[in-house]
Amino acid sequence: MDERAAETIFKAENVKKKYRRLQLSSGQWKTNYALDGINMEIRRGDIYGLVGGNGAGKTTLMRILAGLAAPTEGTIELFGESDPKKLHIQRRRINGIIETPALNPALTAWENLEVCRLQQGLADDGRVEEALSLAGLAPRDIEGVKVRNFSLGMKQRLGIAKALLGRPELLFFDEPLNGLDPEGIWDFGALIGRLKESGVTVLISSHLLRELSLLATCYGFVCKGKMTGQITARKLEEKGGDLEAYYLSQVQKSSGGMD
């Protein structure tokens, strides 16, 4: 069977995001593109690594996926739905973390998730405990402890647990490895393994290529708002397996498709 034959969960077609900025030196408005014709697909079961440097457009793309921004041009599709008026329904099936997760430092981990569960109107069916367990937060480590006393890695895991409350089919993480120590990176990798085993599809943006290469099953390469190429981990391995070298070769391209 074709390794890319699974259901398409997310698709972007010629997605552009345009901003206008006033140049103080000339007093004129200049048009800039955070995204300039992005085409990509995420299939069910993927651990999709979105690779690119700072300012490449990764966060803008995730904001569009999450509904926090709208494309200037192009279309996106979630679970087969592309009607902009209906995408909010499909977004109930996704969740993730962009930048820093919103946590109340005066509450415990369990209290943070319980407040979130009540706000979202989710069933009281053990999902708080389930999310904490899946995120790797054991009761012995967090019981009675306020979030203000958590380490960076524990706060990140709690943010992930919060994203897991709705039992999403697609999770997205924007630069989740930044600032983590080796133990935190190992813990995040273990979490991704548990998510994969439970059938969750994951999108991870990062410029830390060595760490990302241990997690992802496929990659998309973004440079200056353009998708310069996509490749599965299997195909990359056939080409020598050097993610950094392959990325550097891709930044020279203006567009590309799944290799």
C-alpha positions in Angstrom: 0.0 0.0 0.0 1.2 3.6 -0.8 2.7 5.0 2.4 0.8 8.3 1.7 -2.6 6.6 1.0 -4.2 7.5 4.4 -7.0 10.0 4.8 -6.0 13.6 4.4 -6.7 15.5 7.6 -5.4 18.9 6.7 -4.7 20.4 3.3 -3.5 23.9 2.3 -3.7 25.0 -1.4 -1.9 28.2 -2.5 -2.4 29.8 0.9 -1.1 33.3 1.2 -1.1 35.7 4.1 -0.5 39.3 3.3 0.4 42.2 5.6 0.8 45.8 4.9 3.4 47.8 6.8 4.1 51.5 6.8 7.7 52.3 6.0 8.7 55.3 8.2 11.6 56.2 5.9 9.4 56.7 2.8 5.9 57.1 4.3 4.6 54.4 1.9 2.9 51.2 2.6 4.7 48.0 1.7 3.2 44.6 1.2 4.8 41.6 2.9 3.8 38.0 2.6 4.1 35.8 5.8 2.9 33.0 3.6 3.3 33.0 -0.2 1.5 30.2 -1.9 1.8 27.3 0.7 0.7 23.8 -0.5 0.8 20.9 2.0 -1.0 17.8 3.2 -1.1 16.1 6.5 -2.4 12.5 6.5 -4.0 10.6 9.4 -1.3 9.0 11.5 1.4 11.4 10.5 3.9 13.0 12.9 4.5 15.9 10.6 7.6 18.0 11.1 7.3 21.6 9.8 10.8 22.8 9.3 12.0 26.4 8.9 13.9 29.1 10.5 12.6 32.1 12.5 10.2 34.2 10.4 9.7 31.4 7.8 5.9 31.4 8.3 5.4 28.4 10.5 3.5 30.1 13.3 1.3 32.0 10.8 0.4 28.7 9.1 -0.5 27.2 12.5 -2.6 30.2 13.4 -4.6 29.7 10.1 -5.0 26.0 10.9 -6.3 26.9 14.4 -8.7 29.6 13.1 -6.8 32.4 14.8 -6.0 34.0 11.4 -7.6 33.8 7.9 -5.7 33.4 4.7 -5.6 36.4 2.3 -5.7 34.0 -0.6 -6.0 30.2 -1.1 -8.0 27.6 0.7 -7.5 25.2 3.6 -9.3 21.9 4.2 -9.9 20.0 7.5 -11.3 16.5 7.4 -12.5 17.1 3.9 -14.3 20.3 4.7 -13.2 23.5 2.9 -16.2 25.8 3.3 -14.9 28.7 5.5 -18.3 29.0 7.2 -18.2 25.3 8.3 -14.5 24.9 9.2 -15.2 25.9 12.8 -17.2 22.6 13.2 -14.1 20.6 12.1 -11.9 22.6 14.4 -13.6 20.9 17.3 -11.6 17.9 16.3 -8.2 19.6 16.6 -6.2 21.4 19.3 -2.7 22.5 20.1 -0.3 25.0 21.6 0.9 28.1 19.8 3.4 30.1 21.8 2.8 29.7 25.6 -0.1 27.7 27.0 -2.6 29.7 29.2 -2.3 28.3 32.7 -3.4 29.6 36.1 -0.3 29.5 38.3 -2.4 29.7 41.6 -4.1 26.3 40.8 -2.9 22.8 40.7 -2.6 20.8 37.5 -5.9 19.0 38.1 -7.7 22.2 39.0 -6.5 23.9 35.8 -7.8 21.1 33.7 -11.1 20.8 35.6 -11.7 24.5 35.0 -11.0 24.1 31.3 -13.3 21.0 31.1 -16.1 22.9 32.7 -15.6 25.9 30.4 -15.7 23.7 27.3 -18.7 21.8 28.5 -16.9 18.5 28.3 -18.2 15.3 30.0 -16.9 14.4 33.4 -15.8 10.9 32.3 -12.3 10.7 33.5 -10.8 12.7 30.7 -8.9 15.0 33.1 -7.0 12.0 34.6 -6.6 10.5 31.1 -5.0 13.7 29.8 -2.7 14.1 32.7 -1.5 10.5 32.3 -1.0 10.7 28.6 1.0 13.9 29.0 3.2 12.1 31.6 2.1 13.9 34.7 1.9 11.3 37.5 -0.3 12.0 40.5 2.7 11.6 42.9 4.5 14.5 41.2 1.7 17.0 40.9 -0.8 16.3 43.7 -1.3 19.5 45.7 1.4 21.4 43.8 0.6 24.8 42.4 1.5 25.4 38.8 3.7 28.3 39.8 6.1 25.8 41.3 6.3 23.6 38.1 9.4 23.4 36.0 9.3 24.6 32.4 9.0 21.0 31.2 6.1 20.3 33.6 4.3 23.4 32.5 4.7 22.3 28.9 3.3 18.9 29.7 0.3 20.5 31.5 -0.3 22.6 28.4 -0.3 19.5 26.3 -2.7 17.8 28.8 -5.0 20.8 28.4 -4.9 20.4 24.6 -5.7 16.7 25.0 -8.9 17.3 27.0 -11.2 17.3 24.0 -9.6 14.1 22.7 -8.5 15.7 19.4 -7.7 13.8 16.3 -5.0 16.3 15.3 -2.6 18.1 17.7 -0.3 20.9 16.7 2.7 22.3 18.6 4.6 25.5 17.6 8.3 25.2 18.6 7.7 22.9 21.6 11.3 22.0 22.0 12.6 25.5 22.6 14.1 26.0 26.1 13.8 22.4 27.1 16.7 20.5 28.7 17.7 17.1 27.4 15.3 15.4 29.9 12.5 17.6 28.8 13.2 16.8 25.1 13.3 13.1 25.9 9.9 13.4 27.8 8.4 15.2 24.8 9.6 12.4 22.5 8.0 9.8 24.8 4.8 11.7 24.7 4.8 11.8 20.9 5.2 8.1 20.9 2.2 7.6 23.2 0.1 10.0 21.0 1.1 8.0 17.9 0.1 4.7 19.6 -3.3 6.2 20.5 -4.0 7.2 16.9 -3.5 11.0 17.2 -2.0 12.8 14.2 0.6 15.5 15.2 2.0 18.6 13.6 5.2 19.9 15.1 7.1 23.1 13.9 10.7 23.3 14.8 14.1 24.5 13.6 15.9 22.0 15.9 16.5 19.4 13.2 18.4 16.7 15.1 15.6 16.4 17.8 12.8 16.6 15.2 14.4 13.8 13.1 13.9 11.4 16.1 10.1 12.1 16.1 8.7 12.9 12.6 7.4 10.5 10.0 7.3 13.1 7.3 8.5 16.7 6.8 7.5 20.0 5.1 10.2 22.7 4.5 9.2 26.3 4.7 11.4 29.2 3.6 10.3 32.9 3.4 6.6 31.8 3.3 7.0 29.2 0.7 6.8 25.4 1.0 10.0 24.3 -0.8 9.3 20.6 -0.5 7.8 17.7 1.4 9.2 14.2 2.1 8.5 11.2 4.2 11.0 10.0 6.7 11.3 6.7 4.7 12.2 8.5 1.5 14.6 10.8 3.4 16.3 7.7 4.8 16.7 6.4 1.2 18.4 9.7 0.3 20.9 9.3 3.1 18.9 10.4 6.2 20.6 13.8 6.7 17.7 16.1 7.6 19.8 19.2 7.8 21.5 18.6 4.5 18.2 17.9 2.8 16.6 21.1 4.3 19.5 23.2 3.1 19.0 21.9 -0.4 15.3 22.7 -0.2 15.6 26.3 0.8 16.9 27.0 -2.7 13.6 26.0 -4.2 10.5 28.3 -4.6 8.0 25.4 -4.5 7.7 21.7 -4.3 5.6 18.6 -3.6 5.8 15.4 -1.7 9.0 13.6 -2.7 
